[in-house]
Amino acid sequence: MSQLKKLVNDKPLWDAFEAELEERIQSSYKTFSQTDDPMVMQRMQGAVHALTALKQLRLKVNANG
């Protein structure tokens, strides 16, 4: 966990990581809204779920001491 603590507590690094996650989330939403393919929709929902979970990483790492 100590390596993750370094990432989540380095503000400039974390902010850059979080911005990248947000960009990918927005891209997934855009793809989701522009497709009629249920399989692609499901993949994009999964991607958004996973990326959102990564955005919560800071809270999880710091909560675990």
N, CA, C and O atoms as a GROMACS GRO file, in nm:
protein
  260
    1MET      N    1   0.081  -0.120   0.000
    1MET     CA    2   0.000   0.000   0.000
    1MET      C    3   0.085   0.126   0.000
    1MET      O    4   0.039   0.232  -0.043
    2SER      N    5   0.209   0.117   0.048
    2SER     CA    6   0.290   0.239   0.061
    2SER      C    7   0.316   0.306  -0.073
    2SER      O    8   0.324   0.428  -0.081
    3GLN      N    9   0.329   0.227  -0.178
    3GLN     CA   10   0.349   0.286  -0.311
    3GLN      C   11   0.225   0.363  -0.355
    3GLN      O   12   0.235   0.469  -0.416
    4LEU      N   13   0.107   0.309  -0.323
    4LEU     CA   14  -0.017   0.378  -0.356
    4LEU      C   15  -0.030   0.506  -0.274
    4LEU      O   16  -0.079   0.607  -0.325
    5LYS      N   17   0.012   0.502  -0.149
    5LYS     CA   18   0.007   0.622  -0.065
    5LYS      C   19   0.088   0.734  -0.126
    5LYS      O   20   0.048   0.851  -0.122
    6LYS      N   21   0.202   0.700  -0.184
    6LYS     CA   22   0.286   0.801  -0.250
    6LYS      C   23   0.209   0.867  -0.365
    6LYS      O   24   0.215   0.989  -0.381
    7LEU      N   25   0.139   0.787  -0.443
    7LEU     CA   26   0.061   0.840  -0.556
    7LEU      C   27  -0.053   0.929  -0.508
    7LEU      O   28  -0.066   1.043  -0.553
    8VAL      N   29  -0.133   0.878  -0.417
    8VAL     CA   30  -0.255   0.951  -0.380
    8VAL      C   31  -0.227   1.074  -0.296
    8VAL      O   32  -0.310   1.164  -0.290
    9ASN      N   33  -0.110   1.080  -0.230
    9ASN     CA   34  -0.080   1.195  -0.145
    9ASN      C   35   0.015   1.296  -0.210
    9ASN      O   36   0.050   1.396  -0.148
   10ASP      N   37   0.057   1.269  -0.333
   10ASP     CA   38   0.136   1.366  -0.410
   10ASP      C   39   0.036   1.447  -0.492
   10ASP      O   40  -0.007   1.403  -0.600
   11LYS      N   41  -0.002   1.565  -0.441
   11LYS     CA   42  -0.113   1.641  -0.500
   11LYS      C   43  -0.098   1.666  -0.650
   11LYS      O   44  -0.193   1.639  -0.724
   12PRO      N   45   0.014   1.718  -0.699
   12PRO     CA   46   0.024   1.741  -0.844
   12PRO      C   47   0.010   1.612  -0.925
   12PRO      O   48  -0.055   1.611  -1.030
   13LEU      N   49   0.071   1.505  -0.877
   13LEU     CA   50   0.062   1.377  -0.947
   13LEU      C   51  -0.081   1.324  -0.943
   13LEU      O   52  -0.134   1.278  -1.044
   14TRP      N   53  -0.143   1.330  -0.826
   14TRP     CA   54  -0.280   1.281  -0.813
   14TRP      C   55  -0.376   1.363  -0.899
   14TRP      O   56  -0.464   1.307  -0.965
   15ASP      N   57  -0.358   1.495  -0.899
   15ASP     CA   58  -0.445   1.581  -0.980
   15ASP      C   59  -0.434   1.547  -1.129
   15ASP      O   60  -0.535   1.544  -1.200
   16ALA      N   61  -0.312   1.520  -1.176
   16ALA     CA   62  -0.292   1.482  -1.316
   16ALA      C   63  -0.358   1.347  -1.344
   16ALA      O   64  -0.421   1.329  -1.448
   17PHE      N   65  -0.342   1.253  -1.252
   17PHE     CA   66  -0.404   1.121  -1.267
   17PHE      C   67  -0.555   1.133  -1.270
   17PHE      O   68  -0.621   1.072  -1.354
   18GLU      N   69  -0.609   1.212  -1.179
   18GLU     CA   70  -0.754   1.230  -1.171
   18GLU      C   71  -0.809   1.299  -1.297
   18GLU      O   72  -0.918   1.265  -1.343
   19ALA      N   73  -0.734   1.394  -1.351
   19ALA     CA   74  -0.776   1.461  -1.474
   19ALA      C   75  -0.780   1.361  -1.591
   19ALA      O   76  -0.871   1.365  -1.673
   20GLU      N   77  -0.682   1.273  -1.596
   20GLU     CA   78  -0.680   1.169  -1.700
   20GLU      C   79  -0.799   1.075  -1.684
   20GLU      O   80  -0.862   1.037  -1.783
   21LEU      N   81  -0.829   1.036  -1.561
   21LEU     CA   82  -0.945   0.950  -1.538
   21LEU      C   83  -1.073   1.019  -1.583
   21LEU      O   84  -1.157   0.957  -1.648
   22GLU      N   85  -1.087   1.146  -1.550
   22GLU     CA   86  -1.207   1.220  -1.587
   22GLU      C   87  -1.221   1.231  -1.739
   22GLU      O   88  -1.331   1.220  -1.793
   23GLU      N   89  -1.109   1.252  -1.807
   23GLU     CA   90  -1.111   1.259  -1.953
   23GLU      C   91  -1.158   1.126  -2.013
   23GLU      O   92  -1.235   1.124  -2.108
   24ARG      N   93  -1.110   1.018  -1.956
   24ARG     CA   94  -1.151   0.885  -2.005
   24ARG      C   95  -1.297   0.855  -1.973
   24ARG      O   96  -1.366   0.790  -2.052
   25ILE      N   97  -1.344   0.901  -1.859
   25ILE     CA   98  -1.485   0.884  -1.823
   25ILE      C   99  -1.573   0.959  -1.924
   25ILE      O  100  -1.671   0.904  -1.974
   26GLN      N  101  -1.536   1.082  -1.952
   26GLN     CA  102  -1.615   1.161  -2.047
   26GLN      C  103  -1.614   1.098  -2.186
   26GLN      O  104  -1.716   1.100  -2.256
   27SER      N  105  -1.500   1.044  -2.226
   27SER     CA  106  -1.491   0.976  -2.355
   27SER      C  107  -1.582   0.853  -2.358
   27SER      O  108  -1.646   0.826  -2.460
   28SER      N  109  -1.587   0.780  -2.248
   28SER     CA  110  -1.673   0.662  -2.241
   28SER      C  111  -1.820   0.701  -2.247
   28SER      O  112  -1.900   0.634  -2.314
   29TYR      N  113  -1.856   0.809  -2.177
   29TYR     CA  114  -1.994   0.858  -2.183
   29TYR      C  115  -2.031   0.897  -2.326
   29TYR      O  116  -2.141   0.869  -2.373
   30LYS      N  117  -1.938   0.962  -2.394
   30LYS     CA  118  -1.965   1.006  -2.532
   30LYS      C  119  -1.987   0.884  -2.623
   30LYS      O  120  -2.081   0.882  -2.702
   31THR      N  121  -1.900   0.785  -2.610
   31THR     CA  122  -1.915   0.663  -2.690
   31THR      C  123  -2.047   0.595  -2.657
   31THR      O  124  -2.119   0.550  -2.747
   32PHE      N  125  -2.080   0.587  -2.530
   32PHE     CA  126  -2.205   0.526  -2.485
   32PHE      C  127  -2.325   0.595  -2.550
   32PHE      O  128  -2.417   0.529  -2.598
   33SER      N  129  -2.324   0.728  -2.550
   33SER     CA  130  -2.439   0.802  -2.601
   33SER      C  131  -2.450   0.798  -2.753
   33SER      O  132  -2.556   0.829  -2.809
   34GLN      N  133  -2.342   0.761  -2.820
   34GLN     CA  134  -2.343   0.762  -2.966
   34GLN      C  135  -2.359   0.624  -3.030
   34GLN      O  136  -2.353   0.612  -3.152
   35THR      N  137  -2.380   0.522  -2.949
   35THR     CA  138  -2.390   0.388  -3.005
   35THR      C  139  -2.529   0.329  -2.983
   35THR      O  140  -2.601   0.365  -2.890
   36ASP      N  141  -2.563   0.237  -3.072
   36ASP     CA  142  -2.687   0.161  -3.058
   36ASP      C  143  -2.656   0.015  -3.022
   36ASP      O  144  -2.747  -0.065  -2.998
   37ASP      N  145  -2.529  -0.019  -3.019
   37ASP     CA  146  -2.485  -0.156  -2.994
   37ASP      C  147  -2.488  -0.184  -2.843
   37ASP      O  148  -2.412  -0.123  -2.767
   38PRO      N  149  -2.576  -0.276  -2.800
   38PRO     CA  150  -2.586  -0.306  -2.657
   38PRO      C  151  -2.454  -0.355  -2.596
   38PRO      O  152  -2.427  -0.328  -2.478
   39MET      N  153  -2.373  -0.426  -2.673
   39MET     CA  154  -2.246  -0.476  -2.622
   39MET      C  155  -2.150  -0.359  -2.594
   39MET      O  156  -2.080  -0.359  -2.492
   40VAL      N  157  -2.148  -0.262  -2.683
   40VAL     CA  158  -2.063  -0.143  -2.663
   40VAL      C  159  -2.114  -0.063  -2.543
   40VAL      O  160  -2.034  -0.014  -2.463
   41MET      N  161  -2.244  -0.051  -2.531
   41MET     CA  162  -2.302   0.020  -2.417
   41MET      C  163  -2.259  -0.045  -2.286
   41MET      O  164  -2.221   0.022  -2.190
   42GLN      N  165  -2.267  -0.176  -2.283
   42GLN     CA  166  -2.230  -0.250  -2.162
   42GLN      C  167  -2.082  -0.231  -2.129
   42GLN      O  168  -2.044  -0.216  -2.013
   43ARG      N  169  -1.998  -0.233  -2.234
   43ARG     CA  170  -1.854  -0.212  -2.213
   43ARG      C  171  -1.827  -0.073  -2.159
   43ARG      O  172  -1.744  -0.056  -2.069
   44MET      N  173  -1.895   0.027  -2.212
   44MET     CA  174  -1.875   0.164  -2.167
   44MET      C  175  -1.923   0.183  -2.023
   44MET      O  176  -1.861   0.256  -1.946
   45GLN      N  177  -2.033   0.117  -1.987
   45GLN     CA  178  -2.080   0.123  -1.848
   45GLN      C  179  -1.975   0.063  -1.755
   45GLN      O  180  -1.949   0.117  -1.647
   46GLY      N  181  -1.917  -0.048  -1.796
   46GLY     CA  182  -1.812  -0.111  -1.716
   46GLY      C  183  -1.689  -0.024  -1.704
   46GLY      O  184  -1.628  -0.016  -1.597
   47ALA      N  185  -1.653   0.042  -1.814
   47ALA     CA  186  -1.537   0.130  -1.812
   47ALA      C  187  -1.560   0.247  -1.716
   47ALA      O  188  -1.472   0.281  -1.638
   48VAL      N  189  -1.678   0.308  -1.723
   48VAL     CA  190  -1.709   0.420  -1.634
   48VAL      C  191  -1.706   0.373  -1.489
   48VAL      O  192  -1.655   0.444  -1.402
   49HIS      N  193  -1.760   0.256  -1.463
   49HIS     CA  194  -1.760   0.203  -1.327
   49HIS      C  195  -1.616   0.185  -1.276
   49HIS      O  196  -1.584   0.224  -1.164
   50ALA      N  197  -1.531   0.125  -1.358
   50ALA     CA  198  -1.392   0.101  -1.318
   50ALA      C  199  -1.316   0.232  -1.298
   50ALA      O  200  -1.241   0.246  -1.201
   51LEU      N  201  -1.333   0.326  -1.389
   51LEU     CA  202  -1.263   0.454  -1.378
   51LEU      C  203  -1.310   0.533  -1.256
   51LEU      O  204  -1.229   0.597  -1.189
   52THR      N  205  -1.438   0.527  -1.229
   52THR     CA  206  -1.492   0.596  -1.112
   52THR      C  207  -1.436   0.534  -0.983
   52THR      O  208  -1.407   0.604  -0.887
   53ALA      N  209  -1.422   0.402  -0.983
   53ALA     CA  210  -1.364   0.334  -0.868
   53ALA      C  211  -1.219   0.380  -0.847
   53ALA      O  212  -1.176   0.396  -0.733
   54LEU      N  213  -1.146   0.401  -0.954
   54LEU     CA  214  -1.008   0.449  -0.941
   54LEU      C  215  -1.004   0.591  -0.883
   54LEU      O  216  -0.911   0.626  -0.810
   55LYS      N  217  -1.105   0.672  -0.915
   55LYS     CA  218  -1.111   0.807  -0.858
   55LYS      C  219  -1.130   0.802  -0.707
   55LYS      O  220  -1.096   0.898  -0.637
   56GLN      N  221  -1.185   0.693  -0.656
   56GLN     CA  222  -1.206   0.678  -0.512
   56GLN      C  223  -1.085   0.617  -0.440
   56GLN      O  224  -1.087   0.600  -0.319
   57LEU      N  225  -0.982   0.586  -0.516
   57LEU     CA  226  -0.863   0.521  -0.461
   57LEU      C  227  -0.800   0.598  -0.347
   57LEU      O  228  -0.757   0.539  -0.249
   58ARG      N  229  -0.795   0.729  -0.359
   58ARG     CA  230  -0.734   0.813  -0.254
   58ARG      C  231  -0.804   0.791  -0.120
   58ARG      O  232  -0.739   0.773  -0.017
   59LEU      N  233  -0.937   0.792  -0.123
   59LEU     CA  234  -1.013   0.771   0.000
   59LEU      C  235  -0.986   0.633   0.059
   59LEU      O  236  -0.968   0.619   0.180
   60LYS      N  237  -0.985   0.533  -0.026
   60LYS     CA  238  -0.964   0.396   0.021
   60LYS      C  239  -0.825   0.377   0.081
   60LYS      O  240  -0.811   0.319   0.188
   61VAL      N  241  -0.724   0.426   0.012
   61VAL     CA  242  -0.586   0.408   0.059
   61VAL      C  243  -0.564   0.481   0.190
   61VAL      O  244  -0.505   0.426   0.283
   62ASN      N  245  -0.612   0.604   0.198
   62ASN     CA  246  -0.590   0.682   0.320
   62ASN      C  247  -0.677   0.634   0.437
   62ASN      O  248  -0.641   0.654   0.553
   63ALA      N  249  -0.790   0.573   0.408
   63ALA     CA  250  -0.877   0.521   0.513
   63ALA      C  251  -0.819   0.397   0.578
   63ALA      O  252  -0.845   0.368   0.695
   64ASN      N  253  -0.739   0.324   0.501
   64ASN     CA  254  -0.680   0.199   0.552
   64ASN      C  255  -0.550   0.222   0.629
   64ASN      O  256  -0.483   0.127   0.668
   65GLY      N  257  -0.516   0.348   0.649
   65GLY     CA  258  -0.399   0.378   0.731
   65GLY      C  259  -0.275   0.364   0.656
   65GLY      O  260  -0.167   0.385   0.711
   0.00000   0.00000   0.00000
